[in-house]
Amino acid sequence: MPITDGEAPVLFEFGDLDIIDAEDAEESATSKKHTRRVRAEQYRLSKRRNEAYATMLRTEGVANPAELFSQNPCRTICIVNIGYCAEGLQTLQSLESVFRPYGGFGRVVVDSTKPYSFAIFDSASNAEIAFAEIRDKPCAEFNNKPLVLEYVSPLVFARLAKDSLPGSTEATSEALDESRGLFYVADFISKQEEQAILAHIKEDEERLSTTNGGSDRWHRVQERYVKHYGHSFDYQTKHVGDAAKTASQQLPLWSQPFIERMGERIPSHTLEPDMLTIQRYPPGAGISFHVDSHTAFTDTLAVLSMGTPVQMDFRKPGAPRAAQMSLDLEPRSLLLLTGEARYAWEHAIRIRRTDLVDGAIRERRERWSITIRKVNKAIECNCECPDLCDNGAETVRQLRTCLAAKQTRAHNRLD
């Protein structure tokens, strides 16, 4: 539709303002004047918002605003029309004073090269309160300029916030998102569910200690501790291990609710797991860069994080440039990897006692994670990621030979 004189161009429709009906023929002259003033204010606000959106889209080289902004509440709020500017530190301090009165506010993130900034909260629910009270309203700290606010998901924030790539001074040539198979769901479980799961883990530990000769089935791997259900994992062969080393050859009953929820939240990528691994990371522990064995597991794997946040790093070997990115795994969040993110990118948690997040140093504390996967019984992979695929490894060929011999013996017994 062509834009006519007197109309503001509409680039974005998230949270559009209500339009006041001014067609009542019986309203007073005062009311008409008030209505015209309100409409004029709405027009100016709409124009400012559209200009801010257009600037941000142009800066990021994005055509569709939906690639940047979320319609669902997130813990990160983007202040679309306020950047570092010439005021620099004053801008940062002013933004902090705007958001500090709201519960759960953590910090403001600004980048001297970008025309926008971010306010980070400890939860989406706390961010939602500040968002509702501040958005599009005159702000005294900025000469009554309305703040244009939008939610951004953790993945988008990881891509846009320069400080989310420690040690990197430029954007990478590639980044992971849902189109490449990385799905991230904040607050996938509630705090109450998190506490219940940790209590179940403790109960299983006590039960196993009394029924397995004092063994609670925890295994130490470097500085972290792991326990397997369904199938075990052999950290020497990097493949499925001895079933006798599992806590149980069945998945625990307490895991079923959040496994079923995965299919509801990410219906495009369902997972029917037969292996669950609990990992406990003491402060400072981590896991080196790796890709989960292509021939040991199927296309999709998921990680549920609990306890405290930690930064996970991703890199893509063999890329034209050293493609890398970092993602802050929040407590109670779900990370799902499939497709390219699963097969072509390595992931790691650096072995260190602090993380640099949004320019601030954060100390690590104990973290728990639950990884759920499905065993690839064919021990075959036909992916297009030779740099990371183990399909041709000698160990894998031996496993396939053993599998073929086992199947032959089973067939002969049937005959």
DRENNU-496659 format. One record per residue: x, y, z of N, C-alpha, C, CB in turn. Coordinates in steps of 0.1 Angstrom, whole numbers, plus 2048, in hexadecimal, padded with zeros to 3 digits. Each point is the difference from the previous one (the first is absolute). Glycine has a CB too. Layout:
BEGIN
XYZXYZXYZXYZ...
This chain:
BEGIN
8097F48007F780C80080980C8007ED7F480C8118167EA80880C8007FE80980C8007FF7E880A80881D7FF80880B7FC80E7FC8127F380C7E38127FA7FB80D7FC80480A80A7EC7F67F581381780780480B8097F97FF80D80580F7EC8027F381F7FA80080D8007F38077F28127F88137E38018007F380680F7FD8037EB7F97F381780081880D7FB8048027F37FA80080C81580C7F17E48037F37FB8007F580A80D80B7EE7EC7EA8108007F680A8097F57FC7E88058068247FA80180A7F67FD7FE7F48098108117F97EA7F18138007F580A7F38018088198018017E17F48027F38008068007FA80E7F67FF7E98157FE81D8007FA80D7FB80B80A8147F07FB7E280C80D7FB80980A7FB80D7FC8107F680E7E980A7E67FA80D7FB7F780680B8017F77E87FF8168187F78088097F27FF7FC81380F8067E47F28047F28017FD7FC80D7FA7FB7F08137FD8117E37FC80D7FA7F380480680B7FA7EB7F481281A7F58068077F58047F680E8088137E67F37EF7F58047F67FC80E8027F87E980180A81F7F37FD80E8017F48037F78188058047DF7F17F97F58027F77F380380780C7F17F07F481081D7F48038077FB80E7FD8077EF8127EE8137E77FC80D7FC7FC80980C7F97F67EA8048048217FB80780B80A80580A7EB7F37FD82280980180A80480980280F80080C7E97FE7F981D80D80280E80180C8057F87F57FF81780C80E7E880B8057F980D7FD8087F28127F680D7EE81780C7FD8088047F27FE7F98118117FE7E67EE8037F27FE8067FE7F27EE7F980F80D80E7E78067FF7F380E8058007E98037F681980881180E8068008097F68077F78178018047E380A8087F68078037F47F77F68078168007F47E28027F57F780A8037F67E97F98048178137F68098047F680F8008067EE80E7F48137F781880D8018068057F28037FA81580B7FD7E27F98057F28038047F97F37F07FF8138088047E28047FA7F380D8057FB7E77FD7FB81B81080780D8067FC80C7FA8077F48157FB80A7E981280A7F98088037F27FC7F980F8137FC7EA7EA8017F27FB8078007F37EC7FA80C8118107EB8078007F380F8028027EB8097F581980181480E8038028077F48067FB8188037FE7E18068067F48068027F57F67F58068168017F87E28007F67F680C8037F67E77FC80281A8107FB80B8047F680E7FE8077F18117F58107F281880D7FE8068037F18017FD81580E7F97E37F58027F28018047FA7F37EF7FF81280B8057E38037FA7F380E8047FC7E88017FA81C80C80980D8047FD80B7F88087F78177FB8067E68128097F88088017F27FA7FA80E8147FB7EC7E98007F37FA8087FF7F37EA7FB80B81380F7EC8078017F380F8018027EC80A7F68197FE81480E8028038067F38047FC8188067FD7E18048067F38058007F57F57F88068167FE7FA7E28007F67F580B8037F67E77FD80281B80F7FB80B8047F680D7FD8067F28127F78107F181680D7FD8078037F17FF7FC81480F7FA7E47F38037F18017FE7F97F27F98018188038077DE7FE7FA7F37F57F67FF8188037FD7DD80080B7F57F78017F48067FA8097F68157EF8037E37F48057FA7F37FE80880B7FC7EA7F57F981E7F47FD80780280280F7FA7EF7EE7FE81A81880280280E7FE7F48097F88177FC8007DF7FF7FD7F480880D7F88027E97FF7F782280480180C7F980280880580C8017FD7E87FB80F81D80780680B7F780080D80D80E7F07E67F580F7F880280B7F77F48038018197FC7FC7E58117F77F58047F28068058147F18067E28097F67F38048057FD7FA80E7F88027E98107F581B7FE7FA80E80A8078097F97EA7F680381881780980680A80D7F88017EC80980C81F7FE7F580D7FA80280780880B8027F87E780980381E80780780B80980B7FB7FF7EB80D8038167E680880A7FA7F680A7F88147F17FE7ED81C8057F980A7FA8098097F77EF80081380E8027E18088087F77FA80E8008067ED7F180281E8137FC80E7FF8048047F28038058197F47FA7DD8028027F280680D7FC7EE7F07FC80D81B80B80480E7FC80A8068097E98027F781E7F781280A80680980D7F77FE7EF80981181B7FE7EA80D7F97FF80B8078087FA7F87EA81280581480B80680880180F7FD80D7EA8007F281A7F380080E7FC80C8078057E77FF80081880E7FF80B80980480180180F7FD80D7EC7F87F081B80080180F8077F58077EB80C7FE8167E97FB8087F48057FC7FC80E8128087F27F77FA8177FD7FB80E7F38058068197FE8037E480F7F97F48068057F47F87FB80B8178017F57E47F37F57F87FB7FF7F48088048097E98077F081A7FF7F48087FA80280E8147F87F37F18138137FB80380D7F18048008178078077E58007EF7F28047FF7F77F47FE8078167F77FD7E18017F87F47FE7FF7F880C8078007E88047FF81F8007F880D7F780680A8177FA7FC7E88148047F780680A7F17FE7FC8128118047EC7ED7EF7F27FE7FB7FB7F280480480F7ED8057E78127FC7F28028037FB80F8047FC7E880580B81F8047FB80D7F47FE80A81680B7FC7E07FE8047F57FF80A7F87F37FE7FF8188008027E07F57F87F57FE8077F38057F680B7EC8027ED81A8057F38068077F77F57EF80281281C7F87F28067F77F78098067F57ED7F280481581B7FD8088077F680F7FC8037F08137FD8177EA7F880E7FC80280A80A7FB7F97E97FE80681B7F580A8097FB7FB8057F28137F480C7F48177EF7FE8057F380C7FD7F87F181380980D7EA7EA80A7FD7F78008097F47FF7E880680C81F7F880180A7F580C7FD7F87F481280D80C7F17E680B7FE7F780380D7F97FA7E77FD81281E80480380D7FA7FD8017F18118038127EE7F17E77FE8017F27F17FE7FC8177F77FD7E080780C7F27FD7FD7F780B8058057E88017F081A7F87F680B8047F57FB80980480A7EA7FE7EA81C7F67FB8098087FA80C7F07FB7EE80880181D8067FA80C7F77F680580C8168057F87E48077F87F58067FF80280F8087F07ED7ED80B8187FF7FF80F7FD7F28037F78178028117E38077FF7F28037FA7FE80E8147FB7F27E27FC80F7F97FD80C8037F18037EE8117FC80E7EB8118037F28047F57F77FB80C8098147E97FC7E87F57F77FB7F78087F68017F38157F88067E37F78067F67F58078078067EF7EF7F580C81C7F580680780380D8067F87E980581581980180480D80580280A7F580B7F48137FB8077E18018097F57F38057FB8157F47FA7E18038067F38047FB7FA80B8087FC7E97F98068188147FB80B80880680D7FC7FC7F08138118107EC80780D7FC7FC8047F28137FA80F7EC7FC7E87FC8027F27F38087FF80D7EB7F97E981080F7F38057FF7FF80F8067F77E980281281A8087FF80D80680980A7F97FB7F581580F8077E38098097FA7FD8027F18117FA8117EB7FC7E87FF8017F17F780B7FB8047E78008028217F77F980B7F97FB80B8097F97EF7F080C81281C7FC80B80980C80A8017F17F080D80C81D7F580B80A8018097FC80C7F18127F781C7EF80680A7FC80A80880D8048027E97F67FD81A81780680D80580F7FF7FE7EE8028118197F37F180E7FF7FE8058037F28007EF8127F78117E48048037F37F780B7FA8087E87FD7F682280B7F980C7FC7F27FD7FB81580A7FA7E47ED80D7F27FB7FD7FF7F97F37F881380E8137E87ED8007F97F47FA7F280381480D7F67E27EE8027FB7F380380A7F57FC7E88087FC8197ED80C8097F67FD7F97F57F880D8058167F87F77DF7FB7F67F78067F38057FD8107EC7FA7E78198057F38067FA7F47F880280B8178077EB7E87FB7F37FB8087F58077FB80B7E97FF7EA8188067F480580A7F97F67EC7FD80F81F7FE7F58097F87F88037F380780A8157F57F67E08038037F380580F7FF8047ED7F67F281680081680F7FE8038087FE7F37F97F68168028037E08087FD7F480280D7F97F67EA7FE80081F80180280C7F980A8098087E87FF7F681680181780980880880F7FC7FE7ED8048118157EE7EF80D7FB7FE8068057F37FA7EC80E7FE8167E88048047F380380F7FF7F47ED7F680481B81180180E7FF80980680A7E98007F88187FA81480980780A80E7FC7FE7ED7FF81081B80B7ED80E7FE7FD8087F880B7FF8157F27FD7EF81B8077FA80B7FD7F180280081680B7F67E57EE7FD7F280180A7F77F97E88068028228007F780B7F87FA80D8058077F37FE7EA8107FC82180D80480780C7FE7F77F57FB81681380F7EA80D7FF7F87FE8027F18077F08117ED8137EB7FE8027F27FD80F7FE7F77E97FC80F81D7FA7FF80E7FD7F78037F481680380A7E57F27EF7F88027F47F67F580081280C7F47E37F78057F57F67FE8057F47F87EF81280280C7E38018047F47F97F87FF7F38067F48157FF8047E17FA7FF7F37F37F88018168027F57E97F58167F47F88017FC80080F8077F17EC7EC80D8167FB7FF80E7F57F68008068188057F97E18067F57F68027F38068048127F08067E380B7F47F38048047F77F47FD8048197FC7EF7E98057F67F57FE8017FB7F17F180A8128127FF7E58017FC7F280C7F67FE7F68167F98137EA81080C7F77FF7FF7F580A80E8137F87E77ED80F7FE7F480980380280F8057F47ED7FC81981780280380E7F48068068198037FD7E07F680C7F480580780380280F7F17F47EF80B81881680280380E7F38058068188067FB7E47F48107F480380780380480E7F37F07F180C81D81280280580E7F47FB80980E8147F77F57EA8157F57FD80A7F87F47FB7FF8188088087DE7F37F97F47FB7F97F880B8117FF7EE7F580181E7FA7FB80C7FF80B80A8097E87FB7EF81680F7FE80A80B80B7FE80B7E78027FB81A80880E8097FE80B7FC7F48098048198007EF7E58017FB7F58088037F37FA7ED80E8088127F17EA8037F47F980F7FD8017ED8047F181B80780E80F7FE8028037FA80D8048147F17F77F281A8027FA80D7FC7F28017FE81780A7F67E67F07FB7F280180A7F67F97E880980181D7FB7F38097F87F880D7FD8087F68097EB80F80281B80D7FF8087FD7F780C8088167F87EC7EA80E7FD7F880B7FF7F17FC7F481380B8067EB7E98007F27FA80E7FB7FE7EA8057F581F80380680D7FB7FD8077FC80D8028107EC7FC7F881F8057FD80D7FA7F38058048188057EF7E67FA7FA7F48048057F37F97EB80E8058177F47ED8067F57F980E7FC8057F28077EC81580481780E7FE8058007F780D8078167F57F07EE8147FF7F980D7FB7F27FE7FC81680B7FB7E87EC7FA7F27FD80B7F77FA7E980A7FD81E7FC7F980B7F87FA80B7FC8097FA80B7EB8097FE81E80B7FE80A7FC7F48098078187FF7ED7E68047FC7F58097FD7F37F97F681180F8087EF7E37FD7F47F980B7FB7F77E88078018238017FE80A7FC7F680E7FF8077F380B7EE80D7F081E80C7FE80780880D8038017EA7F67F782180D80680D8038038087F480A7F68137F48057E08028087F47F48087FC8117EF7F97F081E8067F58087FB8008037F180080A8178097EF7E28018007F280580E7FA7EE7EF80081781980880780C7FB80E7FC7FB7F380F8108107F87E580E7FD7FA80680E7FE7F97EB7F481481681080780D7FE8068007F28048028197FA8097E08068027F380680E8007EF7F17F481E80F80C80880D8027FB80680E8038047E77F78078197FC80780C7F17FF80381480F7FD7E57EB7FA7F17FF8027FC7F18037FD8147F07F77EB8147FB7F38047F47FC7F88098038177F67F17E47F57FC7F77FA7F380580C80B7EC7E77F48107F87F48037F77FD7F480180481A7FE7F07E27F97FC7F47F47F88038148017F37E18018067F47F88007FD7FB7F27F780C8148047E87EB7FC7FA7F280C7FA7FA7EF8117FD81B7F780080D7FB7FA80B8088077F57FA7E981780081780C8078058088057F48007F281580A8167EE8098067F680E7FC8047F08137FA8187E87FC80E7FD80280880B7FC7FB7E77FD80B82080C80880C7FD80E7FD7FA7F480B81380F7E87EC80C7FC7F97FD7FE7F18097F58157ED8037E87FC7FE7F27F880B7FA8017E88057FA8218047F680B7FC7F47FA7F981480F7FD7E77E68097F47FA7FB7F87FA80B80C7FB7EB7E87FF8117F87F980A8087F68087EB8047F28137FC81B8087F78087F87F480680E8138057F87E88067FB7F48077F38038078187F78027DE8027FC7F38038078017FD80F7F47FA7EB8157FE8198027FE80E80480C8088067E87FA7FF8227FF80580C8067F580B8018177FB7F77DD8018067F580A8017FB7FF80F7FA7FE7E77FF80E81D7F97FF80C7F37F87FF8098178067F27E97EE7F47F77FD8007FF7F07F38078168087EE7E57FE7FF7F27F38057FB80F7EC8017EA81B8087F48077FD80280F8037F17EB80480881D7F580180F8037F780280D8038067E88028038217F880280D7F38067FD81580380C7E17F87FC7F28057FE7FF80F8017F87EA80981081C8007FF80F8028048087F48057FC8188027FD7DE8048087F47F58017F68177F88047DE7FF7FD7F68007F57F980D7FE7FD7E88057FF81F8067F980D7FD80780A7F77F57FC8168188067ED80780A7F88047FB7F280880B8157F97E87EA8037FA7F37F48027F78107EF80A7E480E7FB7F38027F97FE80F7FC7F67EC80C80E81D7FD7FF80E7FE8088057F47FB8038198117F67E58088047F57F87FF7F38147F880C7E57FE7F27F87FE7F47F580B7FE8047E88017F781D80B7F680A7FF80680E7FD7F37F38118198107F580780D7FE8078017F28028018198037F37E38088007F37FA7F57F781580A80B7DF7F77F17F97F57F98077FC7F27EB80880B81D8017F08077FD7F380B7F68027FA8167F880B7E881480B7F78027FD7F780D8108107F57E97E58087FC7F780B80C7F78037E78017FA81A7FB81380B7F78047FA7F58098118137FE7F17E17FF7FC7F580880D7F98067EB7FC7F281A80A81980D7FC8058007F38068058188038067E17FD8027F480880D8008087F47F47EE81181981380C80280880080D80780D7F27F17F580F81C80080C80880D8018087E680080182180B7FE80C8018087FF80D80980D7F57ED7F680881F80080C80A80F8048027EB7F880C8178147F380E80580280080B80B8067FB7E880480482180280980B80D8077FE7F27F381080D81A7EF80C8097FD80480780D7FA8027E78107FB82080480880B80680D7FB8057EC80E7FC81F7FA80580D7FB80D7FE7F97F480C81280D7F97E280D7FF7F88017F57F780A80A8137ED7EC7EE8007F47F77FA8047F37FE7F08138068087E37FA8027F28017F47F88078188027F87EA7F18017F57F68078057F47EB7F480A81F8057F08078057F57F78007F38167F880A7EF80F7EC7F98017F37FE7F27FB8098177FB7EB7E68017FD7F37FA7F28007F880D7F58137F18017E67F37FE7FA7FB7F280480580F7EC7EF7F08187FB7F28048017F77F47F180A8118147EA7F28037F67F57F47FF7F680F7F48107F580E7E37F57FF7F67FA7F27FF80C8127F47FD7E480E7FB7F27FE7FA7FA80D8117FD7EE7F280A81E7FB7FB80C7F18048038188008097E580C7F27F38068037F98067F48098058177EA7FC7EA7F88057F480180F7FF7F17EC8038078197F580180E7FB7FE80B80B7F87F87EB80080581F7FC80A80A8057FD80E7EC8057F28198058158037FE80E7FC80D8088147F07FA7EA80F8137FB80B80780780080E7EA7FF7F481880E81180680280D7F88098098167FD7F57E67FE8177F980780980A80580B7EA7F37FC81681B80680A80580A7F980480D80D8097ED7FA7F481E7FB80380D80B8058097EE7EF7FD80F81880E80A80580A80380E7FD8097E98028028197F780580E7FD8038017F18098038177F88097E38028027F280F7FD7FD7EE8117FF8147EC7F480E7FE7FB8008037F18057EE8118068167EA8018047F28057F47F88058188077F47E57EF8047F57F78058077F37EF7EF80A81C80C7F18068057F47FE7F67F481280D80E7EC7F87E67FF7F87F480A8057F67E77FD80581E7F97F38088037F57FE7F67F581180A80F7F27FB7E47FE7F87F480D7FE7F97E98087FE81D7EC80480D7FD7FA7FE8007F08087F38148028117E58008007F27F980B7F98017E88037F98228057F980B7FA80A80A7FA7ED7FD81180F80B7E58098097FA80780980A7F28007EC80780581E80580780B7FD7F780D7FE8177F58097EC8157FE7F880D7F28048068197FF8047DD7FA7F67F28038057FF7FC80F7F77FD7E880480C8207FE7FD80E7F68098068187F88027E28038097F68088077FF7FB80E7F48057EB80780281E7FE7FC80E7F18028048188068067E37F28037F38008047FF7FE80F7F87F87EA80181181D7FF7FF80F7F57F68038098178037FA7DD8037F67F68037FB80480E80B7EE7F27E981680F7FA80480C7FA7F48087FB8177F68047EA8177F97F58077F27FF7FB80F8058147ED7EE7EB7F27FC7FC7FE8027F17F88068178137FC7E27FE8027F18027F37F98088178027F37E87F28027F47F78088047F47EB7F580981F8047F38088017F47FE7F47F881180F80B7EA7F27E87FE7F57F78088027F47E97FC80881F7FA7F48098017F47FB7F57F681480880E7EB7FC7E67FC7F77F58068057F37EB7FA80C8167FE7EA8058047F380E8068007E98057FA81980680080D80680080680280D7FA80B7EB7FE7FB81F80580380D8057F38077F18148018087E17FC8047F380680C7FA7FA7E87FC8058198047ED80A7F97F980D8087FC7ED7F27F881181B80680B8087FA80780980A7F47FE7EA8068048228068098098047F880D7F28137F781A7F180E8047FB80D7FB80980B8147F57F67EA8068167FC80880C8097FD80C7E88017F78198088128097FE80B7FC80A80C8137F97F17F180381B7FF80980C80E8018047E87F980781E8137F880E8028048027FD80F8028127EE80A7E88148047FD80E80680D8068047E77FA7F381F80E80480D8077F680380A80B8097EB7F97FF81F7F780380B7F780D7FE8127F580E7F08127E77F880C7FD7FC8007F280B80D8127EA7FA7EA7FC8027F27FF80F7FF7F47EA7FE81081B7F67FE80E7FC7F38017F88198058007DD8018077F38017F97FB80E8007FB7E980880381C7EC7FC80E7FE80980A8077E87F87FF82580580080A8098058027FF80F7FB80F7EE7FE7E88198027FF80E8057F28047ED81080481B7EF8068067F38047F67F980A8178097FD7E57EB8007F77F88088077F48057EC8097F38147F581A8067F48067F67F47FE80C80E8117FB7E77ED7F87F37FE7FD7FA80D80A7FD7E97EB7FC8187FD7F880C7FB7F27FA7F981480F8037E37FA7FD7F37FB7F48007F68087F78167FA8017E07F67FF7F57FC7F27FD8088157F67EC7E88077FB7F37FD7FA8007F17FC7FA8198067FC7E07FA7FF7F37FB7F27FE80E8127F77E77ED8007FB7F37FC8007FF7F17F17FE8158177F97E58017FF7F27F77F47FB81780A8007E17F77F77F77F57FB8037FE7F17EE8058128147EE7EB8037FC7F27F97F37FD81780C8027EA7F17F17FB7F37FB80C7F87F97E88097FE81A7EB80680B7F87FB7FD7FD7F18067F681780580C7E17FF7FC7F28047F17FE8068187F97F07E08078027F28008077FB7F37EC7FD80F81380A7E68067FC7F480F8037FF7EA8047F581B80581480E8048018048057F38057EF8127F38187E78038067F37FD80F8007FB7EA7F580C81D8027FD80E7FE8038047F28058058187F28027E28028047F27FF80F7FE7F67EB7F981081C8127FF80F80080A8067F67F97FF81880780E7E68098077F780A8088087EF8007EE8167FB81E80980780980C7F78027ED80D80B81B7F17EB80C7F780280A80480B7FD7FA7E880481381B80980480A7FD7FB80E8038157F27F17E88107FC7FC80E7F97F28007FD8188068017E17EF7F97F47FF80A7F48037F080A7F080B7ED8188087F48047FB7F37F980480B8167F57F77DF7FB7F47F980B7F77FB7EC80E7F981F7F880380B7F87FB80B7FC80A7FB80B7EA8037F882280A7FD80B8017F18027FB81680B8117E67F88037F28017F77FA80C8178037F77E88048147F87FB80B7F27FE7FB80E80C8117EC7FD7E77F37FF7FC7FE7F47F67FD81980380D7E57F47FF7F57F78007F380880C80D7EE7FC7F281D8007F48087F37FE8078188038047E28088007F27FE8067F67FB7F68068138107FB7F27E47F67FB7F68037F27FD7FF8177F680D7E480A8047F27FD7FA7F880B8158067F47EC7FE8197FB7F980B7F17FF7FF81380780E7E68047EE7F28017FF7FB7F67F58008188088077E87ED7FC7F77F58027F18048078117EF8037EC8188027F28057F57FC80A8198037FD7E480680C7F57FE8097F37FD7F980C80E8117F17FA7E57F37FF7F98007F27F87FE8197FE80E7E37FD8017F37F97FD7F580A81080A7EF7F67F681C7FE7F680A7F17FF8048188038097E28097F97F28008047F77FA7F580481480E8007EF7E57F87FB7F58027F07FF8038167F48097E680E8027F17FF7F97F980B8168057F77E88018157F97F980B7F17FF7FC8108098117EB8017E87F28007FC7FE7F57F57FE81880580C7E57F37FF7F67F68017F280680A80F7EF
